Structures are given as C-alpha cells and as structure tokens.
C-alpha cells in the first residue's frame, strides 16, 4: 500500500505549460467575442443512463429540477428515436426536456426552414440548456450554419443560452462540434497518421463553443483516437487537445476550468513545444506532452494548471526524480498495438509507477489495410514534468498522470509482416 511514500497534505496544483497558438483562417461564426456566463458538458460517447454525476450535473447547470432542456438530434440517423431516449433519461433526473425538430434526417421537414423558424429559436433561447445527441457531426453543422458561413437563427439562440448562463451539453458527435475544428469524415486512425489530415475532407469547422485554442475529440481511449488528434492539431494549428473517453465527460465552467466526470478518463495533449522533421514526408512529431485525468481532477484551460482531485491528494505522488521514490513495477513493457482499447491508460499508468524510463508502442496496419508497409512507433518517456498520482481504494489503483513526453516516428514494414513457421 506504499505507506512509506510521501503523502500530500493539501490540495495539489501542478503547472502544465500549455501555450496558445495562432490560428490561420477564421470563420464568420462567433466573430464577436463576448463574455460567456454558461457552461459546457462535453461527453465522449456511450454515456450510460446510470452514470449519475454526468446527468445530474447537466440538469443542475440547466437550472435544477424542472429545468427546460432543448434536445437537438440533428446528428442522428433517426432523430426522433434518438431524442426520445435522451428525453427519457433527462426526465428521470428531473429535467423538462423537449425535442427540437431541426434535423436533416427528420422526415417531411425542411431542415433549413426549421433552423430559421423564429418560434423554434425562441423556445430554445428560453431554455436552461441544450443537449446535442450523437451521430454524424457534419449534420449538426449543416443544420445550424448557413451556406455563406453565417449563423442560423437556431444557432444564435443556442449561443444565447450559453452566453447568459445556461449549459450546452453534447455526446459523441455532439462533443466534436464543441471545438473550432472538428473531425469531419476521417478514415481509421492509422490511415489518418499515414495520409495526413486534409481540411474539408478529414477536418472541418466546428461550432467553437469551447474557444479557438482547444481541440476536442471523443471515444479516445476505447478507440485509440488519441493518435489521430496529433495530426489534426498540427493541421489546425491548435496546441491543446482534450480527448474524452466513453462514459466520461468534462464540465467546462464559466471560468474555463475543466472538471472530469464519469467512469473513465480524459487525455490532455500539449504540442506547444513539439517539432516535426520536415524532411520526412510522413507524419512525425517530437516533444509533445500527454497527461491522463480521471473523475474529480480539474484543468484550468486559461492558466494551464492541473489540479489533482482531493481523493488522489490523500494518496501518493509518483515522482521519478525523488531519491526516495520506490516504483511498484520493475519490468520492461512493450506494446504491439498502442491503438488498442484502453492500452494508452495501461501504458501511462504503468510507466509512471515503473523503474523503466521509456515505453514503446507500435501502430501496425492490419493484413487488409490499404498501406501495409507504413506503421508508427510511439515512444513515451518520463521527463522533468512527469508525475503520477495514485490512490488505492478497495483494492483498485486509481491514477492520474502528468506530462509524459511523446515522440511519434514512421516505420517501414516488410510485406508480409510475418510468415507462419
């Protein structure tokens, strides 16, 4: 149980160096910067109805019991069915949700007309919150943004909710639209690494509720999507990435502090100091930083500070630079599929509690992959800022990880990769 380790006696606040980057082209959306008094709840998808802290937070931020919440299912293939499920859950937690009939796949409706309907927009503007369902995020932007790039009446109403103090919540596709740049129709993660990111094909403009300097992605641990965030962030000239896993959410308050909710975790990627080798035609990156947060952890997006949860401050600090640090593990680790489900969490948490200074994981193409000769090596290293935070509860180790250094290098593979003896 590590009784000899240093125990934190007060709340621990750890600086992370995240520096904003300049952006290229801007959209007509949100051109005028105003004070935002509301909150965001950004969910990584597959949110279970019984994950109470997420649903309760949405309802509370919308005004508490009886709060009016507009449910927008524009991303869904079957909007009415999708909205019905969300309405049932929000109702169970005490809200008064209603369906917004503006969606490309909604039968016998004109989606562009509905997005400009003053009665629909007025009802949304008077709600305490707006909930974006999952599906295809491009359908959300197609619904809410006019052909000339300006905002529809419905999008203006949604922003009014956020501005005056309401909550905007979104799951999966509804999370993707929260940042200025979002994935549009990308191929699988490895192909994103192999082929790069093309604006208009792989990434497109989101709605930017979280601001211009943060990139958001979802399903990141369950689907290995942390890796596709890297080329997308480089292409979008964004140096701070927030990747939210399934059945997990981040609540971003009016002060731009991010609070982790739910059952899994959140990845923060910092590329402010990262460099690329321009001589290489394929994606490569050196000097990125990656951190892992869990329920109760907070991250100040403005001042770039990580605050570990009180639950973990009562545990142990894993500082590899401390002469008295005694790691739990003393064994080499190596991962053949770094993009596998939840592999990244195992890798990071094992690294910070190990005598090993570096862990390597590979991303390899499947036998059916279009380009079977190009893979990638991910090297995770302990650096000066690397720390782990651990609390053991009921026999389960719960970690948070700060500032692991990350390098990504392309590798060439033989074809076939292996032969049966």
C-alpha positions as CSV (number, residue, x, y, z in Angstrom):
1,X,0.0,0.0,0.0
2,X,3.1,2.3,-0.2
3,X,2.8,3.5,3.4
4,X,6.4,4.9,3.2
5,X,5.6,7.2,0.3
6,X,5.2,11.0,0.6
7,X,1.5,11.8,1.2
8,X,0.0,15.1,0.1
9,X,-1.4,17.1,3.0
10,X,-3.2,19.7,0.9
11,X,-4.7,20.2,-2.5
12,X,-2.0,19.8,-5.1
13,X,-1.9,22.2,-8.0
14,X,0.6,21.4,-10.7
15,X,1.5,23.8,-13.5
16,X,1.4,22.4,-17.1
17,X,2.9,24.6,-19.7
18,X,0.3,25.0,-22.4
19,X,0.8,27.9,-24.8
20,X,-1.9,29.0,-27.2
21,X,-1.1,29.0,-30.9
22,X,-2.1,31.5,-33.6
23,X,-4.7,30.3,-36.0
24,X,-5.0,30.6,-39.7
25,X,-8.3,31.1,-41.4
26,X,-11.2,32.1,-39.1
27,X,-14.9,31.5,-39.8
28,X,-17.8,34.0,-39.6
29,X,-19.1,32.1,-36.6
30,X,-18.6,33.7,-33.2
31,X,-16.6,36.6,-34.8
32,X,-17.5,39.0,-31.9
33,X,-16.0,37.8,-28.6
34,X,-18.4,38.3,-25.7
35,X,-18.3,37.2,-22.0
36,X,-19.7,33.7,-21.7
37,X,-21.5,33.0,-18.4
38,X,-22.6,29.5,-19.2
39,X,-21.0,26.0,-19.1
40,X,-20.3,23.1,-21.3
41,X,-20.6,19.4,-20.6
42,X,-18.6,17.5,-23.2
43,X,-19.2,13.8,-23.3
44,X,-17.1,11.1,-25.0
45,X,-20.0,9.0,-26.1
46,X,-21.7,5.8,-24.9
47,X,-22.9,7.6,-21.7
48,X,-24.7,5.1,-19.5
49,X,-28.1,6.3,-18.1
50,X,-26.8,5.3,-14.6
51,X,-23.7,7.5,-14.7
52,X,-25.3,9.9,-12.3
53,X,-22.7,12.6,-11.9
54,X,-22.9,13.5,-15.6
55,X,-26.6,13.6,-15.9
56,X,-27.1,15.3,-12.6
57,X,-24.6,18.0,-13.5
58,X,-26.3,18.7,-16.8
59,X,-29.7,19.2,-15.1
60,X,-28.2,21.3,-12.3
61,X,-26.4,23.6,-14.7
62,X,-29.7,24.0,-16.7
63,X,-31.5,25.2,-13.6
64,X,-32.2,22.2,-11.5
65,X,-35.4,20.3,-11.1
66,X,-37.9,21.2,-13.8
67,X,-35.2,22.8,-16.0
68,X,-36.1,23.2,-19.6
69,X,-33.5,21.5,-21.9
70,X,-33.7,21.5,-25.7
71,X,-32.7,18.2,-27.3
72,X,-31.1,18.5,-30.7
73,X,-30.7,15.2,-32.5
74,X,-29.6,16.6,-35.9
75,X,-26.6,14.2,-36.0
76,X,-28.8,11.1,-35.6
77,X,-29.9,8.8,-38.4
78,X,-33.3,8.6,-36.7
79,X,-33.7,11.9,-34.9
80,X,-37.0,11.2,-33.2
81,X,-35.9,7.9,-31.7
82,X,-32.5,9.3,-30.6
83,X,-34.1,12.3,-29.0
84,X,-36.7,10.2,-27.2
85,X,-34.0,8.2,-25.4
86,X,-32.3,11.3,-24.3
87,X,-35.5,12.9,-23.2
88,X,-36.4,9.9,-21.1
89,X,-33.0,10.0,-19.3
90,X,-33.1,13.7,-18.6
91,X,-36.7,13.4,-17.4
92,X,-35.6,10.7,-15.0
93,X,-33.1,13.1,-13.5
94,X,-35.7,15.8,-13.0
95,X,-35.4,18.0,-16.1
96,X,-38.2,19.0,-18.5
97,X,-36.6,18.3,-21.9
98,X,-38.2,18.9,-25.3
99,X,-37.4,17.8,-28.9
100,X,-36.1,20.4,-31.4
101,X,-37.5,19.5,-34.8
102,X,-34.5,20.5,-36.9
103,X,-32.5,17.6,-38.4
104,X,-31.5,16.5,-41.9
105,X,-32.9,13.0,-41.4
106,X,-36.2,14.2,-40.0
107,X,-39.0,13.1,-42.4
108,X,-41.3,15.6,-44.0
109,X,-39.4,18.6,-42.7
110,X,-37.3,21.3,-44.3
111,X,-34.2,21.4,-42.1
112,X,-33.1,24.9,-43.2
113,X,-36.5,26.3,-42.7
114,X,-36.7,24.8,-39.2
115,X,-33.3,26.3,-38.4
116,X,-34.6,29.7,-39.2
117,X,-38.0,29.3,-37.6
118,X,-38.5,32.1,-35.0
119,X,-40.8,30.0,-32.8
120,X,-38.4,27.1,-32.6
121,X,-35.4,29.5,-32.0
122,X,-37.3,31.4,-29.3
123,X,-38.2,28.3,-27.4
124,X,-34.6,27.2,-27.5
125,X,-33.3,30.6,-26.4
126,X,-35.5,30.5,-23.3
127,X,-34.3,27.0,-22.3
128,X,-31.9,26.5,-19.5
129,X,-29.8,24.1,-21.6
130,X,-29.2,22.5,-24.9
131,X,-28.3,18.8,-25.5
132,X,-26.7,17.6,-28.7
133,X,-27.1,13.9,-29.4
134,X,-24.5,11.7,-31.2
135,X,-24.3,10.5,-34.8
136,X,-22.7,12.4,-37.6
137,X,-21.3,15.7,-36.5
138,X,-21.4,17.1,-40.0
139,X,-25.2,17.0,-39.9
140,X,-25.2,19.3,-36.9
141,X,-23.1,22.0,-38.7
142,X,-25.1,21.5,-41.9
143,X,-28.3,22.2,-39.9
144,X,-27.1,25.2,-37.9
145,X,-24.7,27.0,-40.3
146,X,-25.9,28.8,-43.4
147,X,-24.3,28.2,-46.8
148,X,-22.5,31.5,-46.5
149,X,-21.0,30.5,-43.2
150,X,-23.2,32.7,-41.0
151,X,-25.3,31.5,-38.1
152,X,-28.9,30.4,-38.4
153,X,-31.5,31.7,-36.1
154,X,-31.3,28.5,-34.2
155,X,-27.6,28.6,-33.7
156,X,-27.9,32.2,-32.5
157,X,-30.4,31.0,-29.9
158,X,-28.1,28.3,-28.8
159,X,-25.3,30.7,-28.2
160,X,-27.7,33.0,-26.3
161,X,-28.3,30.1,-23.9
162,X,-24.6,29.7,-23.3
163,X,-23.9,33.4,-23.1
164,X,-26.5,34.1,-20.4
165,X,-25.5,31.2,-18.1
166,X,-27.1,28.0,-19.5
167,X,-25.4,24.8,-20.3
168,X,-24.6,23.3,-23.7
169,X,-24.1,19.5,-23.5
170,X,-23.1,17.1,-26.2
171,X,-22.2,13.5,-26.6
172,X,-20.0,11.9,-29.3
173,X,-20.8,13.9,-32.4
174,X,-22.3,16.5,-30.0
175,X,-18.9,16.7,-28.4
176,X,-17.0,17.0,-31.7
177,X,-18.7,20.3,-32.6
178,X,-17.6,21.9,-29.4
179,X,-14.3,23.0,-30.8
180,X,-13.4,25.3,-33.6
181,X,-12.0,22.5,-35.7
182,X,-13.6,19.0,-35.7
183,X,-13.2,15.7,-37.4
184,X,-15.5,15.6,-40.4
185,X,-15.3,12.3,-42.3
186,X,-11.8,10.9,-41.4
187,X,-10.7,7.3,-42.2
188,X,-9.5,5.0,-39.5
189,X,-6.8,6.2,-37.0
190,X,-3.8,4.6,-38.7
191,X,-4.8,6.0,-42.1
192,X,-5.1,9.5,-40.6
193,X,-1.4,9.0,-39.5
194,X,-0.4,7.6,-42.8
195,X,-2.1,10.0,-45.2
196,X,-2.3,13.2,-43.1
197,X,-5.2,15.4,-42.5
198,X,-6.9,17.3,-45.3
199,X,-9.2,20.3,-44.4
200,X,-12.7,19.8,-45.9
201,X,-12.2,16.1,-46.1
202,X,-11.0,14.9,-42.7
203,X,-11.4,18.0,-40.6
204,X,-13.8,21.0,-40.9
205,X,-15.1,23.9,-38.9
206,X,-17.0,23.1,-35.7
207,X,-19.0,25.5,-33.6
208,X,-16.3,26.6,-31.3
209,X,-18.2,26.7,-28.1
210,X,-15.0,25.8,-26.1
211,X,-13.0,28.5,-27.8
212,X,-10.5,28.7,-30.6
213,X,-7.5,27.3,-28.8
214,X,-8.7,23.8,-27.8
215,X,-9.3,20.8,-30.0
216,X,-11.9,18.2,-28.8
217,X,-12.2,14.5,-29.7
218,X,-14.3,11.7,-28.3
219,X,-14.1,7.9,-27.8
220,X,-10.4,8.5,-27.4
221,X,-9.3,5.6,-25.2
222,X,-11.8,3.0,-26.3
223,X,-10.9,3.5,-30.0
224,X,-7.3,4.7,-29.8
225,X,-8.2,8.1,-31.2
226,X,-5.6,10.0,-29.2
227,X,-3.3,9.2,-32.1
228,X,-5.5,10.9,-34.7
229,X,-5.7,14.0,-32.5
230,X,-2.0,14.7,-33.1
231,X,-2.1,15.3,-36.9
232,X,-5.4,17.1,-36.6
233,X,-4.0,19.5,-34.0
234,X,-1.0,20.2,-36.2
235,X,-3.2,20.9,-39.2
236,X,-5.5,23.2,-37.2
237,X,-2.6,25.0,-35.5
238,X,-4.0,24.1,-32.1
239,X,-1.6,23.2,-29.3
240,X,-4.0,22.0,-26.7
241,X,-6.1,18.9,-27.2
242,X,-8.8,17.4,-24.9
243,X,-9.8,13.8,-25.7
244,X,-12.8,12.5,-23.7
245,X,-13.4,8.7,-23.4
246,X,-16.6,6.8,-23.4
247,X,-19.0,7.1,-20.4
248,X,-17.0,10.2,-19.3
249,X,-17.5,13.9,-19.6
250,X,-15.8,17.2,-18.9
251,X,-17.7,20.1,-17.4
252,X,-16.2,23.4,-18.6
253,X,-17.4,26.2,-16.3
254,X,-17.7,29.9,-17.0
255,X,-14.1,30.4,-15.8
256,X,-12.9,27.9,-18.3
257,X,-11.9,25.3,-15.8
258,X,-12.5,21.8,-16.9
259,X,-13.8,19.2,-14.3
260,X,-13.7,15.5,-15.1
261,X,-16.9,13.5,-14.6
262,X,-17.9,9.9,-15.2
263,X,-16.4,6.4,-15.2
264,X,-13.3,6.5,-17.4
265,X,-10.8,9.3,-18.2
266,X,-9.6,12.2,-20.3
267,X,-6.4,12.8,-22.2
268,X,-4.8,16.2,-22.5
269,X,-2.3,16.7,-25.3
270,X,0.2,19.6,-25.4
271,X,2.1,20.2,-28.7
272,X,3.3,23.7,-27.8
273,X,6.9,22.6,-27.8
274,X,6.6,19.8,-30.3
275,X,8.6,19.8,-33.5
276,X,8.4,17.9,-36.8
277,X,11.1,16.8,-39.2
278,X,10.2,18.5,-42.4
279,X,12.5,16.2,-44.4
280,X,10.2,13.3,-43.7
281,X,7.1,13.1,-45.9
282,X,5.1,11.1,-43.4
283,X,3.7,12.3,-40.1
284,X,6.2,12.6,-37.3
285,X,6.3,14.5,-34.0
286,X,8.8,15.1,-31.2
287,X,8.4,16.9,-27.9
288,X,4.6,16.5,-27.3
289,X,3.3,16.1,-23.8
290,X,0.4,13.8,-22.8
291,X,-1.5,13.7,-19.5
292,X,-4.3,11.5,-18.1
293,X,-7.1,12.7,-15.8
294,X,-9.9,11.0,-14.0
295,X,-13.1,11.9,-12.1
296,X,-12.6,14.8,-9.8
297,X,-9.4,16.1,-11.5
298,X,-9.5,19.7,-12.8
299,X,-7.7,21.6,-15.5
300,X,-7.7,25.3,-15.9
301,X,-7.8,25.9,-19.6
302,X,-6.8,29.6,-19.3
303,X,-3.9,29.4,-16.8
304,X,-2.8,25.9,-17.8
305,X,-3.0,24.4,-14.3
306,X,-3.8,20.8,-13.4
307,X,-5.4,20.3,-10.0
308,X,-5.5,16.7,-8.9
309,X,-8.7,15.5,-7.2
310,X,-8.8,15.6,-3.3
311,X,-9.4,11.9,-3.5
312,X,-5.9,11.4,-5.0
313,X,-4.2,14.1,-3.0
314,X,-4.8,11.8,0.0
315,X,-2.7,9.2,-1.8
316,X,0.8,9.1,-3.2
317,X,2.9,11.2,-5.5
318,X,4.9,9.2,-8.0
319,X,7.9,11.4,-8.8
320,X,10.7,9.6,-10.6
321,X,13.1,12.4,-9.7
322,X,12.7,11.8,-6.0
323,X,15.5,9.8,-4.5
324,X,13.0,8.1,-2.2
325,X,10.7,7.0,-5.0
326,X,10.1,3.2,-4.9
327,X,8.1,2.1,-8.0
328,X,5.6,-0.7,-7.9
329,X,6.9,-2.2,-11.1
330,X,10.4,-3.2,-12.2
331,X,9.9,-4.7,-15.6
332,X,10.2,-3.7,-19.2
333,X,6.9,-3.0,-21.0
334,X,6.3,-3.0,-24.8
335,X,3.0,-2.7,-26.7
336,X,2.4,-4.2,-30.1
337,X,-0.9,-2.4,-30.5
338,X,-0.8,1.1,-29.0
339,X,-4.1,1.9,-30.6
340,X,-5.9,-0.9,-28.9
341,X,-8.8,-0.4,-26.5
342,X,-7.6,1.3,-23.2
343,X,-4.0,0.4,-24.0
344,X,-2.9,4.0,-23.6
345,X,-4.2,4.1,-19.9
346,X,-2.3,0.9,-19.1
347,X,0.8,2.3,-20.7
348,X,0.8,5.7,-19.0
349,X,-0.1,4.4,-15.5
350,X,2.5,1.6,-15.7
351,X,5.2,4.0,-16.9
352,X,4.9,6.4,-14.0
353,X,5.0,3.6,-11.5
354,X,7.9,1.7,-13.0
355,X,11.7,1.8,-12.9
356,X,11.5,1.8,-16.7
357,X,12.1,5.3,-18.1
358,X,10.6,4.7,-21.6
359,X,7.8,2.6,-23.1
360,X,7.4,1.9,-26.8
361,X,4.1,1.0,-28.5
362,X,3.5,0.3,-32.2
363,X,0.7,1.1,-34.5
364,X,0.7,-1.5,-37.3
365,X,-1.5,-2.0,-40.3
366,X,-3.9,-5.0,-40.5
367,X,-3.4,-7.5,-43.3
368,X,-6.5,-6.0,-45.0
369,X,-5.1,-2.4,-44.7
370,X,-4.6,-0.4,-47.9
371,X,-1.0,0.6,-47.0
372,X,0.6,-2.4,-45.2
373,X,4.2,-1.1,-45.4
374,X,3.9,2.0,-43.2
375,X,3.4,1.9,-39.4
376,X,4.3,4.2,-36.5
377,X,6.4,3.9,-33.3
378,X,5.1,5.8,-30.3
379,X,7.8,6.4,-27.6
380,X,6.5,7.5,-24.2
381,X,9.3,8.9,-21.9
382,X,9.5,10.3,-18.4
383,X,10.6,13.9,-18.4
384,X,11.2,16.7,-15.9
385,X,7.4,17.4,-15.6
386,X,6.3,13.8,-15.5
387,X,4.4,12.9,-12.3
388,X,1.9,10.3,-11.3
389,X,-0.8,10.5,-8.6
390,X,-2.1,7.3,-7.0
391,X,-4.8,6.3,-4.6
392,X,-5.8,2.7,-3.9
393,X,-9.4,2.2,-3.0
394,X,-11.0,-1.3,-2.4
395,X,-8.0,-2.9,-4.0
396,X,-8.2,-0.9,-7.2
397,X,-5.4,1.5,-8.2
398,X,-6.6,4.9,-9.5
399,X,-4.1,7.0,-11.3
400,X,-3.7,10.5,-12.7
401,X,-0.6,11.1,-14.9
402,X,1.0,14.4,-15.8
403,X,3.4,15.4,-18.6
404,X,4.7,12.2,-20.2
405,X,6.8,13.1,-23.2
406,X,5.7,11.6,-26.5
407,X,7.5,11.1,-29.8
408,X,6.0,9.6,-33.0
409,X,8.1,8.2,-35.7
410,X,7.1,6.5,-39.0
411,X,8.5,2.9,-39.5
412,X,8.7,0.8,-42.7
413,X,7.4,-2.8,-42.5
414,X,8.1,-5.9,-44.7
415,X,5.3,-7.4,-46.7
416,X,4.2,-9.9,-45.4
417,X,4.9,-8.7,-41.9
418,X,5.2,-12.3,-40.7
419,X,5.2,-15.9,-42.0
420,X,3.8,-19.0,-40.4
421,X,6.5,-21.5,-39.5
